[in-house]
C-alpha cells in the first residue's frame, strides 16, 4: 500500500497543482516515506517543489519533548534553512507572520484515532487559519491504526479544548484526511482543501485492522506512542492522565498498562470481571509489577494491569478500550471507596476543570464512576446513542 506522502512523491500529476507555489510542511518524527526518509527531506529533494517553511505539533517536529505540556521553540532547520514554527510553544495556532511564509500547507501527521490526540486539534487550527488567510491545506493521508470502530461519549458543548476539538466520540474511526473534511463541514470553513488519499488501505483486514503490519514500519508519532498495541488501547488508557494512577510513563510500555503502589491488581481484575465481563472481550488482562523511572509514582513499585492486544486473543470488533478503562476506575472505586482517584491539575492549560472531565469532554464518565448505584448498563445507556449518531454522521466522509 502507499501512504499519501509516497503517492505525492511518486505521481507527478498529483504535484502539478503545486507548481510555483510556496509549500510548508506540518510534520513530526513519524512523517516518513516507505523507505524511512523524513517527509521534510523527501519534499526538499523534489526538484519541482518549493519548500519554504515547516511546522511542528505537540512534542515538536523532532519529537524530542517526552512529557505532555512541554513546549517546543521555533527554530531554523539546519539542513534546509527553512523556519520551523512550533504549534505547541508560545502559540497553539499559527501566527499571521507564519501564515505568510507559504501558499500551501502539506499536513503529514500520523494520528492514533483518538479525539484527545492533539494533532487533530492542530489540524482544525491550521484549517481555520488557512480559511482566514486564503491559504490551501493538503493532507497527505495515513492510516488510523485503531481502525474503524467507534467508542465513547461525544464531547459536550462548552467542553472544547486542545484535547477536544469538536463534538466527536473518544474513538472516532477516521483518518486525518477524513477528519479534515468533517471539520470543514462542522465549522463551515471556506478553505481550499485536498486529501492525497492512501492507496490500498484496508482497515478491516487482519492482523493489523488499520495498521499495515508487515508492510510499514512503526515510528513513534509521539514519544509515548511506541507501537500498535498502545494505539489500540489509547482511547481508554489516555483517561489515566486525569487520574493519580500511573499510565506507565517511565516504563517501556506506556499507555498499555496502569497501576499504583496502593492497589491490588488481581482484585481489580476480578471486580471488573464481576461487574461487566462483556467489556473485557477482545483482549487479555495480566496483573504485573512496574517501577516508573519518571512521572507519576517515580521510583515506587506499582501493582498494575497490562492490556494485551498483540496476541491471538485480540478481537478487533469486540475490544472496547474506553469501556475497559472506565470499568477499571469503577472497580477501584468499589474496592476502595475513598481512593484518591482524580488528579486535580490544569490539564492542557484548562483551569477550573478536573482533568478527567476535560479528557472526556464533560463530567458524565467521572460521575458514573463515583455513583455507587450506577451500573455498566447506565453508562451504555448514555454512550450507545452517541456512538450510533457518530457512526451515521461520519458515513458520507469516509474515503476508504
Protein Blocks (a to p, Z undefined) as FASTA:
>chain_A
ZZfklmmmmmmklmmmmgoiacdddddfklccfkopafklmmmmpmkbccfbdcddehij
nopafbghiacdddddfklopacddfbbfbmbdcfklmmmpfbdcdddddehiaklmklm
mmmmmmmmmmmnopacdddddddfkljbdcdjdddehiacfklgbccdfblopafklmmm
mmmmmnopacdddddddehiafkbcfklopaghkaccddfbfklmbfklmmmmmmmmmmm
mpcbdehiaiabehkaccdfkbcfklmmmmmmmmmmmlmgoiacdddddddfehjhihia
cddddddfkbmklcfklpcfklmmmmmmmmmmmmmmmlcfbccddeehighiafklmmno
paklmmmmmmmkbcfklmmmmmmmmmmmmmmmmmmmcfZZ
